[in-house]
């Protein structure tokens, strides 16, 4: 009886297993089942036959290599390829060898665009309604891409692709970026065999905070080093490894350098190419570019040039004495952009020299959003905007004089960003910038596709409406892959995107993507069948401090909406809301339905931390004990030494003529450092470059064992405070903190004990970096008060 029941159980298991294996074998369930051995197995070795099984071919014979290039913070009217005034030889070269798109869209902000591109799903649907550092506890805004939304890297890896990512990631929760992890949400955990780049939203091009796969690494201390160039070298090295070790595998490379996001760091000779090019300002730039775009056929001949928002400065309103500063900022951005495009050219040349280019599908996406107006009125430390800290151009210039004048721009001394007017100019002919989902200046980015083996070059611009969520289904269609329903045990969400492969051979094919919703910080829109309904929202990207009072009074239910017929109005210049209220009401209602289905509620959740900075994502700890080996603790995981009241106690041995760092958090763009110099104890609060609050002991500290304390009292987020220095219980110095950062000094710098890695908080010891302490640090204890 037992034997009979066991037989039935085995049969049931076999039937179930064969059903599951069939699903796995057709790609519905990934990973694929292992291929059964083809050997003949007998009890005796001499009666058996060993044969390795032939592995099934799951890809088309000529499956292409895939290179996705994603630039950062650059708009529709920047590149000469699309009518702008910045030289972009590689973008133009690939456009001539392939096809151009003038109606391709992003989410208007970085982390969400990347999450959508990699997964084929709408940004809020995959927890990415805002950037990783602004994550909040609403389903669409957690900053976590769920495993139920497998990335293209994960899917293609199961099909046999070698996968790699280089550059900016920005899709890992900020609290999960330490050396201890968890690391399942780092790039390797999302299907990339190899990663080289940085996890945060930005980093210095000179002293980047690098990660290689699962490890933090340091760049070389070399005056010729530049991160974007390094990205090419690393990518070509990986291609050589792939050629040596797995030449049969096609590759997927996601190359997203972080350029040209701020800080705008580039060698001066690149910026000098543009001297005099922008002397007449951003209003004149827009007029020239608009005319050129029409002449080139990039935009329809009847496209209107949209007006400047009344809250945005005109060039003529800028005082004459500030013109040189504003021009140089734009020259640096232009030089940085050209330099970046030339590096993409080095990568393309590398494909060609390795005889890989002909069958490589290149998707060159010109920006993860429009040009960034976060430089406000011109900035030498861009996180002033993210912290909503009021400042003036006069303050910027005064601080710049201390650093060496205009020559300090673009160097490790500054984290410079250009005036928002230049970002608006870079969005020509549209009226918005990055962070606005309502206008195409924030969401419409040029794209070029090149695939010499399969796509014939065409000068006719593709104008079908498409979005970054369409990248994944396009690749799946080309590779004859049905999107899987289960990946690594996780049931998958539906793909939201629509393949645009149909446009490769037919420039005039009707658009197959008919509906798309957008939302960023409450700036939102819906596209449907040639119509666009949108509303600006409460946040003004080019005036962050003024936005907070607006957000406090804002009610999304009372927003004023606009309506545009895009078939007749390419640039959203003619608002039809009052003329067609019924059409507007129809689209507004549909927006709410789609938003709810995509976990977008509450509308404007990305603004939560602007009202409640105390709710920022952070570790649960209130006390820490560090040792001299504590290095590279990302600022978002570290104690808030510059924004919260705290008490630091250092147990150490001081040598004769003591020098070096005791601890530091942040970098040259802002931070706190405590160090010794020639036996004296020193403290510096670098308030985002524009203000410096310092303290120092008058006397040198005698050699021997000591207890050093730093007691910081801060009234509240962004408020004033004091930092008191004590040696063996005796006060030896005090710094008055006129104001403090409410959120963060930097995006990617770290907390370090005994050294100051990366960009140094104080320029006084920059030439001695990492300025390692020459004594012994036993412990550094931190208590938040």
C-alpha positions in Angstrom: 0.0 0.0 0.0 2.8 2.4 0.9 4.6 1.5 -2.3 1.4 2.2 -4.3 0.9 5.6 -2.7 4.6 6.4 -3.3 4.2 5.6 -6.9 1.3 7.9 -7.3 3.2 10.7 -5.5 6.2 10.3 -7.8 3.9 10.4 -10.8 2.3 13.6 -9.5 5.6 15.2 -8.9 6.8 14.2 -12.3 3.7 15.7 -14.0 4.0 18.9 -11.9 7.7 19.1 -12.6 7.3 18.6 -16.3 4.7 21.4 -16.4 7.0 23.7 -14.5 10.0 22.7 -16.7 8.0 23.5 -19.8 7.3 27.0 -18.5 10.9 27.4 -17.6 12.1 26.1 -20.9 10.1 28.7 -22.9 11.4 31.6 -20.8 8.2 32.2 -18.9 10.1 31.2 -15.7 13.7 32.2 -15.2 16.3 30.9 -14.7 16.0 28.2 -17.3 16.1 24.6 -16.0 19.5 22.9 -16.2 20.0 20.9 -19.4 19.8 17.1 -18.5 23.0 15.2 -18.9 23.3 13.3 -22.2 25.3 10.5 -20.8 24.4 6.8 -20.7 24.6 5.7 -17.1 25.1 2.0 -16.1 26.1 0.4 -12.9 29.5 -0.4 -14.3 31.8 2.3 -15.5 32.9 0.4 -18.6 29.3 0.0 -19.7 28.5 3.8 -19.4 29.0 6.6 -21.9 29.9 10.2 -21.0 28.6 12.9 -23.2 28.2 16.6 -22.3 24.8 17.8 -23.4 24.4 20.3 -26.2 23.2 23.5 -24.6 20.0 24.9 -26.1 20.3 28.1 -28.2 17.9 30.6 -26.7 18.9 33.7 -28.7 18.7 34.4 -32.5 21.9 33.5 -34.3 22.8 37.1 -34.9 21.8 38.5 -31.5 23.3 41.9 -31.3 25.6 43.3 -28.7 23.8 46.2 -26.9 25.3 49.4 -25.7 23.0 51.9 -23.8 24.6 55.3 -23.3 22.7 57.5 -20.9 24.0 61.0 -20.3 22.8 63.1 -17.3 21.2 66.5 -17.0 21.3 67.6 -20.6 18.4 69.0 -22.6 16.9 69.0 -26.0 18.6 72.2 -27.3 22.2 71.5 -26.1 23.8 69.3 -28.8 24.6 70.5 -32.3 23.1 67.2 -33.5 19.7 68.6 -32.5 20.3 72.2 -33.3 22.2 73.3 -30.2 25.6 75.0 -29.9 27.7 72.4 -28.2 30.0 70.3 -30.4 29.0 66.7 -30.2 30.9 64.7 -32.9 30.0 61.3 -31.6 26.2 62.0 -31.3 26.3 63.4 -34.8 28.3 60.5 -36.2 25.9 57.9 -34.8 22.9 60.0 -36.0 24.3 59.9 -39.6 24.9 56.1 -39.3 21.5 55.5 -37.8 18.3 57.3 -36.9 17.2 60.2 -34.6 14.2 60.5 -32.3 12.7 63.9 -31.4 9.7 62.7 -29.2 11.5 60.4 -26.8 10.8 60.9 -23.1 12.1 60.5 -19.6 10.7 61.1 -16.1 12.4 64.5 -15.7 14.6 63.2 -12.8 17.5 60.7 -12.5 16.7 57.7 -10.3 13.2 57.3 -11.6 14.4 57.5 -15.3 17.0 54.8 -14.6 14.6 52.5 -12.8 12.1 52.8 -15.7 14.7 52.3 -18.3 16.1 49.2 -16.7 12.8 47.5 -15.9 10.3 48.7 -18.6 7.9 49.8 -15.9 6.6 53.3 -14.8 8.8 54.9 -12.2 6.3 54.9 -9.3 5.2 51.4 -10.1 8.8 50.3 -9.2 9.1 52.5 -6.1 11.1 55.2 -7.8 8.8 58.3 -7.6 11.8 60.4 -6.5 15.6 60.1 -6.1 17.0 57.5 -3.8 18.1 60.0 -1.1 14.6 61.5 -0.9 12.8 58.1 -0.4 9.8 58.1 1.9 7.4 55.5 3.2 4.9 55.6 0.4 4.7 52.5 -1.9 5.7 54.5 -5.0 8.5 56.4 -3.4 10.6 53.9 -1.4 13.6 54.1 -3.6 13.7 50.3 -3.9 13.3 48.5 -7.3 11.3 45.4 -6.4 12.5 42.0 -7.5 9.1 41.6 -9.1 10.4 44.0 -11.8 13.4 42.2 -13.2 15.9 44.4 -15.1 16.9 43.9 -18.7 20.3 42.9 -17.3 18.8 40.1 -15.2 16.7 38.8 -18.1 19.4 39.0 -20.7 21.9 37.3 -18.4 19.7 34.3 -18.2 19.5 34.2 -22.0 23.3 34.1 -22.2 24.4 37.8 -22.3 27.5 39.1 -20.5 26.3 42.2 -18.7 28.1 45.2 -17.4 27.3 48.7 -16.0 29.6 51.7 -15.8 29.2 55.0 -14.2 26.3 56.4 -12.2 23.9 53.9 -10.6 21.6 55.9 -8.2 19.1 53.1 -7.6 20.3 51.7 -4.3 18.7 52.9 -1.0 21.1 55.4 0.5 21.2 53.5 3.8 22.5 50.3 2.0 25.7 51.7 0.5 28.2 50.9 3.2 30.8 48.2 3.0 28.7 46.0 5.2 25.6 46.2 2.9 23.2 44.6 2.3 24.3 44.5 -1.3 21.6 42.7 -3.0 20.3 46.0 -4.3 23.7 47.1 -5.7 24.1 46.7 -9.5 25.4 43.2 -9.3 22.2 42.2 -7.4 20.1 43.5 -10.4 21.7 41.3 -13.0 25.0 43.0 -13.9 28.0 40.7 -13.9 30.3 43.6 -13.6 30.0 47.2 -12.2 32.4 50.0 -12.0 31.2 53.5 -11.0 29.4 55.2 -8.2 26.2 54.4 -6.3 25.1 58.0 -5.5 23.4 60.6 -7.7 26.6 62.5 -8.4 30.3 62.6 -7.6 33.4 64.6 -8.3 35.0 64.0 -11.6 38.4 64.5 -10.0 38.1 62.5 -6.8 35.1 60.2 -7.3 33.8 57.9 -4.7 34.1 54.7 -6.7 32.7 51.2 -6.3 33.9 48.1 -8.2 31.3 45.4 -8.0 30.9 44.9 -4.2 33.9 47.0 -3.0 34.6 50.7 -2.4 37.9 51.7 -4.1 39.9 54.8 -4.4 40.8 56.6 -7.7 44.5 57.4 -8.4 45.8 60.7 -7.1 46.8 61.9 -10.5 46.4 65.4 -11.9 45.5 63.9 -15.4 42.7 61.7 -14.0 39.1 62.3 -15.0 36.2 60.0 -14.1 34.5 60.1 -17.6 37.8 59.1 -19.2 38.2 56.3 -16.6 34.8 55.0 -17.5 35.9 54.4 -21.1 39.1 52.7 -20.1 37.3 50.4 -17.7 34.6 49.6 -20.3 37.2 48.7 -23.0 39.1 46.6 -20.5 35.9 44.7 -19.7 35.3 44.1 -23.4 38.8 42.6 -23.7 38.1 40.3 -20.8 34.8 39.2 -22.4 36.6 38.6 -25.7 39.3 36.6 -23.9 37.0 34.5 -21.6 33.6 34.3 -23.2 33.8 35.5 -26.9 30.6 33.5 -27.8 28.5 35.6 -25.4 26.9 38.8 -26.8 27.1 41.7 -24.3 24.9 44.3 -22.8 26.7 47.4 -21.6 24.9 50.1 -19.7 27.3 53.1 -19.8 26.0 56.0 -17.8 28.9 58.3 -16.8 27.2 60.7 -14.5 28.2 63.5 -16.9 27.1 66.2 -17.4 25.4 66.3 -14.0 26.9 68.8 -11.6 29.5 69.4 -10.5 30.7 70.6 -13.9 34.3 69.4 -13.7 36.4 69.5 -16.8 40.0 70.4 -17.8 40.1 74.1 -18.6 41.1 73.7 -22.2 37.8 72.1 -23.0 35.9 75.1 -21.5 38.2 77.5 -23.2 37.0 76.3 -26.6 33.7 78.1 -25.9 35.1 81.5 -24.8 33.0 84.2 -26.3 30.4 81.7 -27.6 27.7 82.7 -25.1 28.5 86.3 -24.4 25.1 87.5 -25.3 23.3 85.2 -22.8 20.6 82.6 -22.7 17.7 84.5 -24.3 19.8 85.1 -27.4 21.0 81.4 -27.4 17.4 80.2 -27.5 16.5 82.3 -30.5 19.5 81.0 -32.5 18.9 77.4 -31.5 15.2 77.6 -32.3 15.9 78.9 -35.8 18.5 76.2 -36.4 16.3 73.4 -35.2 13.7 74.4 -37.7 16.2 74.7 -40.5 17.6 71.3 -39.7 14.1 69.7 -39.6 14.6 68.7 -35.9 11.3 70.3 -35.0 8.3 71.2 -37.2 8.5 74.5 -39.1 5.6 76.0 -37.3 7.0 75.3 -33.8 6.8 78.3 -31.6 9.6 79.4 -29.2 8.0 79.3 -25.8 8.3 82.3 -23.4 10.6 82.5 -20.3 8.8 81.9 -17.0 8.2 85.2 -15.2 10.1 83.8 -12.1 13.3 83.1 -14.2 15.9 85.9 -14.8 16.4 87.4 -18.2 20.0 87.8 -19.3 19.6 91.6 -19.4 18.5 91.6 -15.8 21.9 90.2 -14.7 24.3 92.9 -13.4 27.2 93.6 -15.7 29.7 92.7 -13.0 28.3 89.2 -12.8 28.4 88.5 -16.6 31.9 87.0 -16.6 30.9 84.5 -13.8 27.7 83.4 -15.6 29.5 83.1 -18.9 32.3 81.0 -17.5 29.8 78.6 -15.9 28.2 78.0 -19.2 31.6 77.6 -21.0 32.5 74.9 -18.4 29.2 73.1 -19.0 29.6 73.2 -22.7 33.2 72.0 -22.5 32.2 69.2 -20.1 29.4 68.1 -22.5 31.8 68.0 -25.5 34.4 66.2 -23.5 31.8 63.6 -22.5 30.6 63.1 -26.0 34.2 62.6 -27.2 34.6 59.9 -24.5 31.6 58.1 -25.9 33.4 58.3 -29.3 36.4 56.6 -27.7 34.1 53.8 -26.6 32.5 53.5 -30.1 36.0 53.5 -31.7 36.9 50.7 -29.3 34.0 48.7 -30.5 35.1 49.3 -34.1 38.7 48.4 -33.5 37.6 45.1 -31.9 35.3 44.4 -34.9 32.2 44.6 -32.7 30.5 47.7 -33.9 28.7 46.3 -36.9 26.4 44.1 -34.8 26.1 46.4 -31.8 22.8 48.1 -31.2 23.7 51.5 -29.7 21.0 53.5 -27.9 22.5 56.9 -27.2 20.0 58.7 -24.9 20.8 62.4 -24.6 19.9 62.9 -20.9 18.0 61.2 -18.1 16.0 64.4 -17.9 16.2 67.9 -19.3 19.0 70.4 -18.4 19.3 71.0 -14.7 18.3 74.4 -13.2 19.5 73.4 -9.7 22.4 75.8 -10.1 19.7 78.4 -9.3 21.4 81.8 -10.1 24.8 80.3 -10.5 26.5 78.2 -7.8 29.9 77.2 -6.6 28.3 74.5 -4.4 25.3 72.9 -5.9 23.9 71.3 -2.8 22.9 74.8 -1.6 19.8 74.2 -3.8 19.0 70.7 -2.5 19.3 72.0 1.1 17.0 75.0 0.2 19.6 77.4 1.6 19.1 81.0 0.6 22.1 82.7 -0.9 23.1 85.5 -3.3 25.4 85.7 -6.3 27.4 88.2 -4.3 28.0 85.6 -1.6 29.1 83.1 -4.3 31.5 85.6 -5.9 33.0 86.5 -2.5 33.7 82.9 -1.7 35.1 82.3 -5.2 37.5 85.2 -4.7 38.8 83.3 -1.6 39.4 80.3 -3.8 41.3 82.0 -6.5 38.6 83.6 -8.7 37.1 82.3 -11.9 40.0 80.0 -12.5 38.8 77.9 -9.5 35.6 77.0 -11.3 35.6 73.5 -12.7 38.4 72.4 -10.4 38.4 70.3 -7.2 37.9 73.5 -5.2 34.3 74.0 -6.4 31.1 72.0 -7.2 30.0 74.5 -9.7 26.6 74.6 -11.6 25.5 77.2 -14.1 22.6 79.7 -13.8 19.2 78.2 -14.4 18.8 80.5 -17.4 21.3 78.3 -19.2 19.3 75.2 -18.4 16.2 76.8 -19.8 18.3 77.7 -22.9 19.3 74.1 -23.1 15.7 73.1 -23.2 14.9 75.0 -26.4 12.2 75.2 -27.7 10.5 74.1 -24.6 9.7 76.1 -21.4 10.7 73.7 -18.6 13.8 72.1 -17.2 14.8 69.1 -15.1 12.3 68.4 -12.2 9.3 69.6 -14.2 7.2 66.7 -15.5 4.6 69.1 -16.9 6.7 70.5 -19.8 8.9 68.7 -22.3 11.9 70.8 -21.3 12.0 68.4 -18.3 10.9 65.1 -20.0 11.8 65.2 -23.7 15.3 64.1 -24.5 16.9 63.4 -27.9 17.9 59.9 -28.8 19.9 58.3 -31.5 19.8 54.6 -32.4 22.6 53.0 -34.5 22.8 49.3 -35.6 24.8 49.1 -38.8 24.0 45.4 -39.5 20.2 45.9 -39.3 19.2 49.6 -39.3 19.7 51.6 -42.5 20.8 55.2 -42.0 17.9 57.7 -42.4 17.9 61.5 -42.2 14.2 61.5 -41.5 13.6 62.2 -37.8 11.3 59.7 -35.9 8.5 61.6 -34.2 6.6 58.7 -32.6 5.9 59.3 -29.0 8.0 57.0 -26.8 9.4 56.8 -23.3 12.3 55.1 -21.4 9.9 52.4 -20.4 9.9 51.3 -24.0 13.6 50.4 -24.1 13.1 47.0 -22.4 10.2 45.8 -24.6 12.2 46.9 -27.7 15.1 44.8 -26.7 12.9 41.8 -25.9 11.2 42.1 -29.3 14.5 42.2 -31.2 15.8 39.2 -29.3 12.4 37.3 -29.6 12.1 37.2 -25.8 8.7 37.0 -24.2 8.9 39.0 -20.9 9.1 36.3 -18.2 6.3 35.9 -15.6 8.6 34.6 -12.9 12.2 35.5 -12.3 14.3 34.0 -9.5 11.1 32.9 -7.8 9.4 36.4 -8.0 6.2 36.8 -9.9 6.7 39.6 -12.3 4.8 42.9 -12.7 3.5 43.5 -16.2 5.7 45.5 -18.6 4.3 49.0 -19.1 6.4 50.0 -22.1 5.8 49.5 -25.9 8.5 48.4 -28.3 9.6 51.0 -30.8 11.3 48.5 -33.1 8.6 49.2 -35.6 10.2 52.7 -36.2 13.5 51.3 -37.3 12.4 50.8 -40.9 9.5 53.1 -41.1 9.9 56.8 -40.1 6.2 57.5 -40.7 4.6 54.6 -38.9 1.8 55.7 -36.6 2.9 55.8 -32.9 2.1 52.6 -31.0 2.6 54.2 -27.6 -0.7 56.0 -27.0 -0.8 56.9 -23.3 1.9 58.0 -20.8 1.7 59.6 -17.4 4.3 61.8 -15.8 4.8 63.0 -12.2 7.7 64.6 -10.4 7.3 66.5 -7.1 3.7 67.2 -8.0 4.5 68.6 -11.5 2.5 66.2 -13.6 1.0 65.4 -17.0 -0.8 62.9 -19.1 -0.2 62.3 -22.8 -2.9 60.5 -24.8 -3.3 60.2 -28.5 -1.6 63.5 -29.4 -3.0 65.5 -26.4 -1.2 66.6 -23.3 -2.8 67.8 -20.1 -0.4 69.1 -17.4 0.1 71.2 -14.3 3.3 73.0 -13.0 3.0 71.9 -9.4 4.3 73.6 -6.3 8.1 73.2 -6.8 10.1 75.8 -8.7 13.3 74.1 -9.8 15.2 77.3 -10.3 14.2 78.8 -6.9 14.3 76.1 -4.3 14.1 78.4 -1.2 10.9 80.0 -2.5 9.4 76.6 -3.1 9.0 75.6 0.5 6.4 78.2 1.3 4.5 77.3 -1.9 4.6 73.6 -0.9 3.2 74.4 2.6 0.2 76.1 1.1 -0.2 73.7 -1.9 -3.3 71.5 -2.5 -3.0 69.2 -5.5 -6.8 69.2 -5.9 -6.8 72.9 -6.7 -3.9 73.0 -9.2 -4.6 74.8 -12.5 -4.2 72.5 -15.4 -3.2 73.3 -19.0 -4.1 71.5 -22.3 -2.1 71.2 -25.5 -2.8 69.6 -28.9 0.7 68.3 -29.7 -0.1 67.4 -33.3 -0.4 71.1 -33.9 1.8 72.5 -31.1 5.1 70.7 -30.8 6.5 73.0 -28.0 3.4 73.3 -25.7 3.0 77.0 -26.6 -0.8 77.3 -27.1 -2.8 76.5 -23.9 -6.3 75.3 -24.9 -7.6 74.7 -21.4 -10.2 77.5 -21.4 -11.3 76.7 -25.0 -11.7 72.9 -24.4 -12.7 72.3 -20.7 -14.4 69.0 -21.4 -11.3 67.5 -23.1 -9.2 68.8 -20.2 -11.5 67.2 -17.6 -11.5 63.9 -19.4 -7.6 63.8 -19.4 -7.4 64.9 -15.7 -9.8 62.1 -14.7 -7.7 59.6 -16.7 -4.5 60.9 -15.1 -5.9 60.1 -11.6 -6.9 56.6 -12.6 -3.4 55.9 -14.1 -1.7 57.5 -11.1 -3.5 55.4 -8.6 -2.8 52.2 -10.6 0.9 53.1 -10.6 1.2 53.8 -6.9 1.7 57.5 -7.5 -0.4 58.6 -4.5 -0.1 60.8 -2.6 0.5 63.3 -5.4 3.6 65.3 -4.6 5.1 62.8 -2.2 8.6 63.7 -3.5 8.2 67.0 -1.6 7.7 65.4 1.8 11.3 65.9 3.0 11.2 69.5 1.9 8.6 70.0 4.6 9.9 67.4 7.0 13.7 67.1 6.7 13.7 65.2 10.0 12.1 62.3 8.2 15.0 61.7 5.8 16.0 58.1 5.3 18.6 57.2 7.9 20.0 54.5 10.0 18.2 53.7 13.3 21.3 54.3 15.4 21.9 57.2 17.8 25.3 56.1 19.0 28.4 54.6 17.3 31.9 53.5 18.3 34.4 53.8 15.4 38.0 52.9 15.1 40.9 54.1 13.0 39.9 51.6 10.3 36.5 53.3 9.7 36.7 54.5 6.1 34.2 55.3 3.3 31.0 55.4 5.4 28.7 57.2 3.0 27.4 60.5 4.4 23.7 59.3 4.2 24.6 56.4 6.5 26.9 58.3 8.8 26.1 60.3 12.0 24.7 63.7 11.2 27.6 65.6 12.6 26.8 68.8 10.7 23.0 68.8 11.0 22.2 67.4 14.5 23.3 68.1 18.0 26.0 65.5 18.9 28.8 64.7 21.2 32.0 63.1 19.8 34.6 61.6 22.1 38.0 60.6 20.8 40.4 58.4 22.8 43.9 58.8 21.2 47.6 59.0 21.7 49.0 62.3 20.5 52.6 62.2 19.2 55.2 65.0 19.2 54.3 67.5 16.5 50.9 65.9 15.8 49.4 66.2 12.3 46.5 64.6 10.5 42.8 64.0 10.4 40.9 62.8 13.5 37.6 62.5 11.6 35.9 64.1 8.6 32.6 64.0 6.9 31.8 65.5 3.5 34.2 67.1 1.0 35.4 70.3 -0.5 31.8 71.3 -1.4 30.8 71.1 2.3 31.5 69.1 5.5 33.0 69.0 9.0 36.6 68.1 9.7 38.5 67.8 13.0 42.3 67.5 12.7 45.6 68.4 14.2 48.2 70.6 12.6 51.6 71.1 14.2 50.2 69.9 17.5 47.2 72.2 17.5 43.6 70.9 17.5 41.5 72.4 14.6 37.8 72.3 13.6 36.2 73.5 10.4 32.5 73.5 9.4 32.6 74.1 5.7 29.1 75.5 5.0 28.8 74.5 1.4 31.8 76.7 0.5 30.0 80.1 0.9 30.7 80.3 4.7 33.4 78.7 6.9 33.1 78.4 10.6 36.4 77.5 12.3 37.9 77.0 15.8 41.4 76.1 17.0 43.2 75.5 20.2 45.6 78.3 21.1 48.3 76.0 22.5 49.7 72.8 21.2 48.6 69.5 22.8 51.3 67.8 24.7 52.3 64.3 23.6 50.6 61.4 25.3 47.2 59.9 25.9 44.3 62.4 25.7 40.5 62.6 25.5 39.3 65.0 22.9 35.6 66.0 22.7 33.6 68.0 20.2 30.3 69.0 21.5 27.9 70.4 18.8 24.6 72.0 19.7 22.3 72.9 16.7 18.9 74.6 17.3 17.1 72.7 14.6 17.4 71.6 10.9 19.3 74.3 9.0 19.5 76.5 12.1 22.4 78.0 14.0 24.6 76.4 16.6 27.9 76.0 18.2 30.8 73.5 18.2 32.9 73.4 21.3 36.4 71.7 21.5 37.6 70.2 24.7 40.8 68.5 25.6 40.8 66.4 28.8 37.6 68.2 29.9 39.0 71.7 29.3 37.5 73.9 26.6 40.1 75.0 24.1 38.0 76.5 21.3 34.5 77.2 20.0 33.0 77.8 16.6 29.9 79.8 16.0 27.7 78.0 13.4 25.6 80.8 11.8 23.6 78.2 9.9 23.8 74.5 9.2 22.8 72.1 6.5 19.3 70.5 7.1 19.9 67.5 4.7 23.4 66.7 3.5 26.7 68.3 2.6 27.3 66.0 -0.4 25.7 63.3 -2.5 28.6 60.8 -2.4 31.4 61.8 0.0 32.0 59.9 3.2 32.7 59.8 6.9 36.3 58.8 7.6 38.4 58.3 10.7 42.1 59.1 10.7 42.0 60.3 7.0 40.0 62.6 4.7 39.3 60.5 1.6 38.0 62.0 -1.6 37.7 65.8 -1.9 39.0 67.2 1.4 36.7 69.3 3.6 39.4 71.9 4.1 41.6 73.1 1.3 44.3 73.9 3.9 45.4 70.3 3.8 44.3 69.3 0.3 47.9 69.0 -0.9 48.5 66.5 1.9 45.5 64.3 1.3 44.4 62.0 2.7 46.4 63.6 5.6 46.5 60.5 7.7 46.9 61.1 11.5 50.4 60.3 12.7 49.3 59.3 16.1 47.1 56.5 17.4 43.3 56.7 17.4 41.8 54.1 19.7 38.1 55.0 19.4 35.8 57.7 18.1 32.5 57.6 20.0 29.5 59.5 18.6 26.3 60.2 20.5 23.4 62.1 19.0 21.8 64.4 21.5 
